[in-house]
Amino acid sequence: MARHPYRRLRSARAAMPEVGISELGNIRSLHLGSETVQSSMNVDDPAELVLSYSRAMMAWLLFAPSVRHITQIGLGGGSFTRWIDACLPEVAQTAVEINPQVISVARGLFELPFEGEKFEIIEADGAEYIKTLRGGTDILLVDGFDGEQIIDSLVGEPFFADCRTALSSQGIFVTNWWSGDKRYPLFLQRLSKVFEQRVLCVLAETHGNVAVLAFQSWTPQPLAALQKRAAELDKQFRLGFKNMLHRAEPPPGSEWKWLR
């Protein structure tokens, strides 16, 4: 993970990590209680997905051409909200964030979209909020770290089951994990169990992050069709979809067939 010098901001709630920001050239970053970068923004191009893991998490676009609503668990600095607002303006999005200071800092320093019909922020525990959805969202983007590691409540079977219930019939769950975490194989095992092995891993370009996708349903697709889709998306968004497709594979040991 990238690291920058950062300054601390006073914590709004003692039980939660302190929020800090850093500036390095034209890159502004958000931190949670450590030097580890949680989210970054190019102040000259706020919609840019600066961090490689955030670009990898957009791999769902290879498989879901029609989306109406996206739910994000973990707002951070709003990287996904800005990109979606700029590049997929017809898609409604809800961001769920437990830390009120993160919300305040993101609103003040990270150029979030206008909050209205197409975008809302909900201050809540994402693991609890997701229980209120019943097929009500098409894409779930889960990126919940506490500054040191992923939040435990976001990697358990009950949470994955609630996410599957929350997704529409063709919905996709997407999360950001670190392959160097000793628990990573266990997380994959749990997710694969809940989503009946329909799991795909897309290695990010740097830092060992992995975008892990789990599918509500799946019909194996020809590689040629996916390659064509990746080329079209690269022309439109320039996020490296060809490379994402090349790095996409089921979890180690999985017998799930995602190509035909």
C-alpha positions, 0 to 999 in steps of 0.5 A: 500500500502507498504511504505518504506523510499525513497530519491528524484530524481530531477524532469525532468518536474515540472508539474509531480510528483518527482520520488524517489527510496528506498532500503529495503533489496533486494527490490528496489522500485519506488515512485512518489512524496510520500512514496507510492510504485508504483513499486518494484523489487527484485534485486536478482530476477528481474523478480519476481512480488513483489507486490500482485496487480501486480500478480493479474493483471496477472489473464488475463492468465486464460482466454487468452491462446494465446497472441501476443502483450501486451500494458502497460499504465504506465511503473513504475519500469517495473515489468510487462515488466521484467516478460513478457520478462522472462516468455512469451518471444514470446509476443511483448510488448509496454510500454507507459509512459508520464514521461520521468524521470520515463523512465530514472530511469526505464532504469537505475535502474530497469533492463528493457529488451533490447529494440528492436523488442519484447519490446519498450518504447513510451514516450506519454500520454497513453490516447492519444496513445491508440487512435492510436490502432485499434484492434492492441493489445491483452492485455491492462495493465493499471496502471496509478497513480500520487503518490496520486490517479489514473489519471482521464483520465484513468478512464473515459468512453471515455478512456474505449471506446478507449481501447475497440477499441484498443483491438483485437477481443478476447482482455482483458483490465486489470487495477489496482484500489483501492477498498477504493477509493470513486470513485471505484463504479463509475469506475466499472459502467463506465467500465461495460457500455462500455464493456457491463457488461463483467467485472470481479474483482480479489481482490489482496492479500493485501492493498485493490488493485483490478485487474479489467478485462474487456473482448472484448468478452466472452463465459461462461466457466465451473468452472472445466475447469478454475480450471484446467487452474489455476492449470497448470498456477500455476505449470508454473508460481507460481503466485497463480492462484488458489487463483485468481480464487477463488477471482474472481467475477463480480462487485457487483450487476452485472448480468453478467454470467461468469461461466456455 
